[in-house]
């Protein structure tokens, strides 16, 4: 779950922006059929197997519209859920439930889809010590939700944003005039508590990165044999990450390399949603 400070400072403004995007003036449909306040209740139902994630965000959408809304959940983020399972109930002014439904479900479906896909990929690495990482390939303004979902699915977060760590990619290296210069400049500039990661594409770059004292070396889009040669050469002098078009379909082929990390942008940019519905909305007497 998001802690109260993160929720208020970082999550709530994004949810409010999403609500404003969906309700630019008024909810014409709801106001047409429900002109007055009426207490109601609806069921949250899962329509396919997966990993649930985003329940707090789902509830928060309705609370920001009306803090008298209440939610009761029968599962927790990270739990495996089944098709047809009743996940919870939401109660409040029917107008609020109708107006917030789509935004709340958009968050819950997207986050649960990422958690589900991440869980399926993590399962393929069972029996290894490799940590599965996400990337910054997230949808704009949804990174906090998507990276949380990766954790709920059993994965790990790479750096959160550009302020969170030093990663020298191909264009940084080009701008600095080579791997050695890039690493030395980063060491001179960045706080000493920051690890320095370098993206390399061939053995010459690997050797430069090791000689310059990089903390983490990312092997990017290299062949299996090239990666084996690079790992042998690094020989524990730096942590090793493998990256480059990693998906559920090909990650198992990387498991024998014995690297520290495998990163995959697919965890966030290619995960399908998990189908979830808000059903059986009906008036209640409080």
JOZISUL-V140021 format. One record per pair of residues at least 6 apart in sequence whose C-alpha atoms are under 6 Angstrom apart, sorted by the first residue. I is the first residue (numbers start at 0). J is the second residue. D is the distance in whole Angstrom. If there is no record, write none. Layout:
I/J/D + I/J/D
This chain:
36/92/6 + 37/92/5 + 37/93/6 + 38/91/5 + 38/92/5 + 38/93/6 + 38/282/6 + 38/283/6 + 39/90/6 + 39/91/5 + 39/92/6 + 39/93/5 + 39/281/5 + 39/282/4 + 39/283/5 + 40/89/6 + 40/90/4 + 40/280/6 + 40/281/6 + 41/88/6 + 41/89/5 + 41/278/6 + 41/279/5 + 41/280/4 + 42/88/5 + 42/277/6 + 42/278/5 + 42/279/6 + 43/86/5 + 43/87/5 + 43/88/6 + 43/276/6 + 43/277/5 + 44/84/6 + 44/85/5 + 44/86/6 + 44/275/6 + 44/276/5 + 45/82/5 + 45/83/5 + 45/84/5 + 45/275/5 + 46/82/5 + 46/83/5 + 46/274/5 + 46/275/5 + 47/81/6 + 47/82/4 + 48/80/6 + 48/81/4 + 48/82/5 + 49/79/6 + 49/80/5 + 49/115/5 + 50/77/6 + 50/78/6 + 50/79/5 + 50/80/6 + 50/111/6 + 50/114/6 + 50/115/5 + 51/76/5 + 51/77/6 + 51/78/6 + 51/111/5 + 52/76/4 + 52/77/6 + 52/110/5 + 52/111/4 + 53/107/5 + 53/110/6 + 57/103/5 + 57/107/6 + 60/103/6 + 61/99/6 + 62/68/6 + 68/90/6 + 68/91/5 + 69/89/6 + 69/90/5 + 70/88/6 + 70/89/4 + 71/87/5 + 71/88/5 + 72/86/6 + 72/87/4 + 73/86/5 + 73/87/5 + 77/151/5 + 108/272/5 + 108/273/5 + 109/272/5 + 110/148/5 + 111/273/6 + 112/270/6 + 112/271/5 + 112/272/4 + 112/273/5 + 113/148/6 + 113/270/5 + 114/148/5 + 114/149/5 + 114/151/6 + 114/152/4 + 116/270/6 + 117/149/6 + 117/152/5 + 117/266/6 + 118/152/5 + 118/153/6 + 120/247/5 + 129/259/5 + 129/260/5 + 130/260/5 + 131/154/5 + 131/155/6 + 131/260/6 + 131/261/5 + 131/262/6 + 132/155/5 + 132/156/5 + 132/157/6 + 132/262/4 + 133/156/5 + 133/157/6 + 133/262/5 + 133/263/5 + 133/264/6 + 134/157/6 + 134/264/5 + 136/264/6 + 137/267/6 + 165/195/5 + 166/196/5 + 166/197/6 + 167/197/5 + 168/198/5 + 172/178/5 + 172/181/6 + 175/181/5 + 179/207/6 + 179/211/5 + 194/214/6 + 195/213/6 + 195/214/5 + 196/214/6 + 196/215/4 + 196/216/6 + 197/216/5 + 197/217/6 + 198/217/5 + 199/218/5 + 199/219/6 + 200/219/5 + 214/237/5 + 215/237/5 + 215/238/5 + 215/239/6 + 216/239/5 + 217/239/6 + 217/240/4 + 217/241/6 + 218/241/5 + 219/242/5 + 219/243/5 + 220/243/5 + 239/258/5 + 239/259/5 + 240/259/6 + 240/260/5 + 240/261/5 + 241/261/5 + 242/262/5 + 245/263/5 + 246/265/6
